[in-house]
Amino acid sequence: MPRINIRVQSVEPREDFIVNIHFTDGSQREINLGPYLRGPIFEPIRNDPSLFRSMKVEEGTITWPDGADIDPDVLYYGLTPSWAVATEASSSESQFS
């Protein structure tokens, strides 16, 4: 069954890394973005609450001024971010080497 192309319509920062997200299908969710903010591009965002709160929605995706973004499919469908898949694959390969 194909997935519907649902995007972020709006995002409101709450406390810590929690945001309230409104999706284009009319649904709304409160999501902790903390687990998604990994890697060098997200480090400044994790360390600066004002930078974290500067998020906006561009073309249906949550973005920040430094170029970081989070795939809306990951948030809507609860998918594993691509960086986590790459990390898991590297870990598996190193276990068998």
N, C-alpha and C positions, 0 to 999 in steps of 0.2 A: 504494500500500500504506500503510495508516494506521500511524502510529507508536504503539508501546506506551507507556503513561503510566508511565515509570520515574522514580523520585525518589531523592534522596540519603537513605540510611539512616543513615550516620554519616560523620564527617570527622575526620581526625587531622592536625594541622599537623606538618610536618616541618621542613626547613631552608629559610630564605629564604621564598619564597612558594609552596613546594611542599607539597601536601597529599596524603594518601592518602584516597580517597573510596570508600566501599562503597555500591553502589546496590541498590535494592530487588529487582532481578532476580538478585542474588547476585554480580554482577561487582564488580571492584575495580580502580581505576586510580590511578596517581600522576600528578597534574596540577599544572603550574605555573600558579598563579592570577595571576601578575604581569601578563600581557597583558590580563586582564579587569578589573584594578583601575584604571580610568581615570575621570576626571571628578571634580568637586568632592566628591561623596559618598564616594568611595574615597580621597581624599587623606589624611585622618587615618589610615586603615588602612595605607596605603603607608608612612607616616612613623613609625608606632608599632608595633614588633613585638609588644608585649603586646596592643594592640588587635587586630591581625591574628589573633593566637592565641586571642582571646576568641570566635572564631566558634562557632556552634552550628547545629544542624539544627532548623528549625521547618517543619512541614508539608511535609517533603521538599525543602526549599531551604536552602542555606547562608546564614546571616544573621549580622549583627553588631549590637551594642547600639545603634549610631547609626542603624539602620534600613536600612542597605545590605544588598543580597542579590544572589545570582547565580542566574539561571535554571538549573535542573537540566538542561533540554533542551539548553542551550548546552554544558554540560559533557559530557553523555552522548553527544549526537549530533555534537559538534564544530561546532555552528552559530556563525554570526557574531552577537555580542551586538547587541541593538537599538540601543544607543548608537552602535556602529560603523556600522551600516546608515544611521542618520540622518546621521552624519558624512560617509560616502561620498556620500550623496545631495546634501548641501549642497555638497560639493566639485564634483560633476558639474554642478550647477546654476550654480555660480559660473564654471565654465569656459565655459559657453555663454551667459553674460550679456554 
